[in-house]
Amino acid sequence: MTRLAIVVEKASDWASYYPSANVITADEYLHEPNVTGERTRVINLCRVSRYLGTGYYVSLLAEARGHRVIPTVRTLNDLRERALYGLDLEDLNEKLRSFLPAGGDDVTDIGMLVYFGETSHPQLADLARGVFELFPCPLLRIEFHRERVWQIQRIRPGSLDGLVDDQQDAFAQALDHHSRTIWRKPRARRQFRFDLAMLTDPKERMPPSDRQALKRFVRAGARLEIDVDLITKSDYERLAEYDGLFIRATTGIDNYTYRFAHRAEKEGMAVIDDPVSIQRCTNKIFLHDLLQSHKVPTPRGEVLFQHDDEQLESLPERLGLPLVVKIPDGSFSRGVVKAETAEQLRQATSDLFRRSALLIAQEYLYTEYDWRIGVLRNQPLYACRYFMSRGHWQIYKHSAKGAVKSGGYECVAVEQVPEQVLKVALKATRLIGDGLYGVDIKQTGNRCVVIEVNDNPSIDGGVEDGVLGDELYTRLMAELLRRMEERRLGQTR
């Protein structure tokens, strides 16, 4: 059962609101005995702006007790250091300038209150949510200043005692909404040791796990006393509710999956895929340099620079034809073009440079199939052969109308994989981290080369689990359990 504690500095701070059994004073909370294993969510409404003040200690001891608290001590420290949060606000400042009045009047300073990411100014709703995502704090006061253009000058925590009547109403509504969406009502059925969020995208056409696999993850978690809850991108504010995050939506630096991973890491949660792995794996140019600098075998290739006509002209002499040209962040065979002639190479790069300032070109190696070695915590987990789509040189064939065809597959016991393939796969993933990865390898004779390392490998029912069955899902959940236990132990020490 999960307990919700709304902590106020003084009982009088809550006088304007309905009584609630969840509301306690800071003194009451700080004097509570630390009950090991009790799951508690804390909303700290004390005056938290003063370092080492009562409100600061509520957040500090909440973390020491293993409680989920908002705001965290890290958030409080970040808000105190303007040099730190100034770097995070460039995009938010751009949004701000489109809403606030331009020059021509005498207004140079404006402020607004944000309650759990909500504001009474609809035109600034996106800005309020963005600030709350960066600095999760129940009550924030944002101050704007204009010299030539509007900018966020300061962000600081607010307090209940400074609110007037209409602000109290707005705060009460936001707290009610936050309490219902963030802190789930405890379930009357089986007690679980940990809560795990599994991030999915129900609308994704080619998700990393199909429905069958997602169900098997949930069942595997239950066997290990982990309550696996499928969430979507609309559940960002709920993330602090959980002990861990497992991402089963296609990752990218420029989409919501990276924000979820980054937030989970800041909250001290166990997370797969972690933000560093996402950053390293989703850019093929980074991988190209990383693997080459550590002598991991890869296809012969070069990074292509826009407007370098001389490099492009001489490329076929160095690498031969055909060549494969890729954008840095393509997935599922998208953003990858084969050029068989110099003219096709010029056309391919012209098209792809519209999407990225740098490209990567590699020698073309045809094989009937690619190896995919699934690696978890630097140990091989599964192995598959993915065959090329019929009549095509890639595993996935995308038509102009958006249809996708793929080749066949064969799951293979790890013990039957050639030793050199496993050796190369593990050498590559050690450079990335200790998470879950899928290494794509081409094998031609005695030569094995790494095509890419995926931070979010496909695990579909009846495909990657073809050898291990339910054991595959159990091993993944067991690793997440180990990480959640490790973090809980670290919080209670």
Sequence and secondary structure as in RCSB ss.txt:
>XXXX:A:sequence
MTRLAIVVEKASDWASYYPSANVITADEYLHEPNVTGERTRVINLCRVSRYLGTGYYVSLLAEARGHRVIPTVRT
LNDLRERALYGLDLEDLNEKLRSFLPAGGDDVTDIGMLVYFGETSHPQLADLARGVFELFPCPLLRIEFHRERVW
QIQRIRPGSLDGLVDDQQDAFAQALDHHSRTIWRKPRARRQFRFDLAMLTDPKERMPPSDRQALKRFVRAGARLE
IDVDLITKSDYERLAEYDGLFIRATTGIDNYTYRFAHRAEKEGMAVIDDPVSIQRCTNKIFLHDLLQSHKVPTPR
GEVLFQHDDEQLESLPERLGLPLVVKIPDGSFSRGVVKAETAEQLRQATSDLFRRSALLIAQEYLYTEYDWRIGV
LRNQPLYACRYFMSRGHWQIYKHSAKGAVKSGGYECVAVEQVPEQVLKVALKATRLIGDGLYGVDIKQTGNRCVV
IEVNDNPSIDGGVEDGVLGDELYTRLMAELLRRMEERRLGQTR
>XXXX:A:secstr
 EEEEEEESSGGGGTTS   TTEEEHHHHHHS   TT EEEEEE S   STTSHHHHHHHHHHHTT EEES HHH
HHHHH HHHHHHHTHHHHHHHHTTS  SSSS  EEEEEEETTB S GGGHHHHHHHHHHS  SEEEEEEEESSSE
EEEEEEE  GGG  HHHHHHHHHHHHHHHHHHS    SS   SEEEEEE  TT SS SS HHHHHHHHHHHHHTT
EEEEEE GGGGGGGGG SEEEE S   TTSHHHHHHHHHHHTT EEES HHHHHHHS HHHHHHHHHHTT    S
EEEEETT HHHHHHHHHHH SSEEEE TT  TTTTEEEE SHHHHHHHHHHHTTT SEEEEEE    SEEEEEEE
ETTEEEEEEEEE  TTSSSSEEE TTS EEE  EEEE GGGS HHHHHHHHHHHTTT SSEEEEEEEEETTEEEE
EEEESS    TTTTTTTTTHHHHHHHHHHHHHHHHHHHHHHH 
